[in-house]
Amino acid sequence: MIEIVAGDRRWKARIDSTPAGRDFLAQLPLELTLKDFGGNEKIADLPRPLTRKDEPVAATPRAGDVAFYAPWGNLAIFYRDGHHSPGLIPLGRIEGSAAPFEERGPVKVSIQPVATAPSK
């Protein structure tokens, strides 16, 4: 799990246990400025590209998806459904609504892992 914080807004997202998901988690915490792109997502460059090992060659994003767009090396948070995109690697999903990301303009966020209690 991760937490995305923008001012007083907070979202939790579950990140998949995939090579790219684990590679993304290894880069946390991050401070990013998400910018509008394509009318359906916010994007920001990551410090370094994520692995593509064992990942699909394309994906069709849905609102709430957190993904990595390999050709550009950026994180994408979808607030509307997107079209099938080669190079898009799913990382996980936001719990609840991603609609607040729809607001126009850049959004400064911090992304950090959420500590989880050990299972017994």
C-alpha positions in Angstrom: 0.0 0.0 0.0 1.0 3.6 -0.7 -0.4 6.9 0.4 -0.6 9.8 -2.0 -0.9 13.2 -0.3 -1.7 16.5 -1.9 -2.3 19.3 0.7 -5.0 18.0 3.0 -6.2 15.3 0.5 -5.0 11.7 0.9 -5.5 8.6 -1.2 -4.4 5.1 -0.6 -3.4 2.8 -3.4 -2.6 -0.9 -3.5 0.5 -1.6 -5.6 0.7 -5.0 -7.3 3.4 -7.4 -6.3 5.1 -7.5 -9.7 8.6 -6.6 -10.7 7.6 -3.1 -11.8 5.4 -2.6 -8.7 8.3 -3.6 -6.4 10.7 -1.4 -8.4 8.3 1.5 -8.0 8.0 0.9 -4.2 11.8 0.9 -4.0 11.8 4.5 -5.2 9.6 5.8 -2.4 9.2 8.2 -0.8 8.8 10.6 -3.8 7.8 14.3 -4.1 6.3 14.8 -7.6 4.3 17.4 -9.5 1.6 15.7 -11.5 0.5 17.4 -14.7 -2.5 17.0 -16.8 -2.2 14.8 -19.9 -4.7 13.6 -22.4 -7.8 14.7 -20.5 -7.8 11.4 -18.5 -4.6 11.3 -16.4 -2.0 13.1 -14.4 1.7 12.3 -15.1 5.1 13.0 -13.6 8.6 11.8 -14.4 10.1 9.2 -12.1 13.7 9.5 -10.9 14.6 6.4 -13.0 12.7 4.0 -15.3 11.0 0.9 -13.8 11.8 -2.6 -14.9 9.7 -4.1 -17.7 10.6 -7.7 -16.8 7.6 -10.0 -17.1 5.3 -7.1 -17.7 2.6 -6.9 -20.4 3.5 -5.1 -23.7 0.3 -2.9 -23.5 -2.6 -2.2 -21.1 -6.0 -0.5 -21.2 -6.2 1.8 -18.1 -9.4 2.4 -16.1 -10.1 5.3 -13.8 -8.2 4.8 -10.6 -5.3 2.9 -12.1 -1.7 3.8 -11.2 0.7 2.9 -14.1 4.1 3.4 -15.6 4.4 4.6 -19.2 7.7 3.0 -20.2 8.4 5.0 -23.4 8.5 8.3 -21.5 9.5 7.0 -18.0 6.6 8.5 -16.2 4.1 7.7 -13.6 0.5 8.0 -14.6 -2.6 8.2 -12.4 -5.8 7.8 -14.4 -8.9 9.7 -13.3 -10.8 8.6 -16.4 -10.7 5.4 -18.5 -8.0 5.5 -21.2 -7.3 3.7 -24.4 -5.2 0.6 -25.0 -1.6 1.8 -24.9 1.6 0.0 -25.9 4.3 0.5 -23.2 1.8 1.1 -20.4 2.5 -1.1 -17.3 -0.1 -1.4 -14.6 1.3 -0.8 -11.1 -1.9 -0.8 -9.0 -5.1 1.0 -8.1 -6.3 3.8 -6.0 -8.8 2.8 -3.3 -11.9 4.9 -3.7 -12.4 7.7 -6.2 -9.6 9.2 -8.4 -12.0 12.0 -9.5 -10.3 14.7 -7.5 -7.3 14.3 -9.8 -9.5 15.7 -12.5 -9.1 19.2 -11.2 -7.2 21.3 -13.8 -3.6 22.2 -13.3 -0.5 20.7 -11.7 -0.7 19.0 -8.3 2.2 18.6 -6.0 2.1 15.2 -4.2 4.1 13.2 -1.9 4.0 9.4 -2.3 5.1 7.1 0.5 4.7 3.5 1.6 2.0 2.8 4.2 3.3 0.7 7.1 1.3 -2.4 7.5 1.0 -4.6 10.5 2.8 -8.0 10.2 0.5 -10.9 9.6 0.3 -13.6 12.2 
